[in-house]
Amino acid sequence: MTSDNTPPGAAGLGVWGNLGVWIAFGSAFGLIVGLFFDNAGLGLALGPGVAVAVWAVVVAQRNDAGESS
């Protein structure tokens, strides 16, 4: 699914354009889970890593389906 309505400066970023969003939400989720288990440092360490792994799976699935980002 493509669109010609990209914000200025976003042209050509493709799947890399939303990696920062995945990392930010992964950090927030890791912090919340870390606080729940009384170990915020571990949550902040693992959250972005898990987010990047999930991002890679989503990108791979989209590429297999023939969709573009």
Sequence and secondary structure as in RCSB ss.txt:
>XXXX:A:sequence
MTSDNTPPGAAGLGVWGNLGVWIAFGSAFGLIVGLFFDNAGLGLALGPGVAVAVWAVVVAQRNDAGESS
>XXXX:A:secstr
   S   TT TT GGGGGHHHHHHHHHHHHHHHHHHTT HHHHHHHHHHHHHHHHHHHHHHHHHTT   
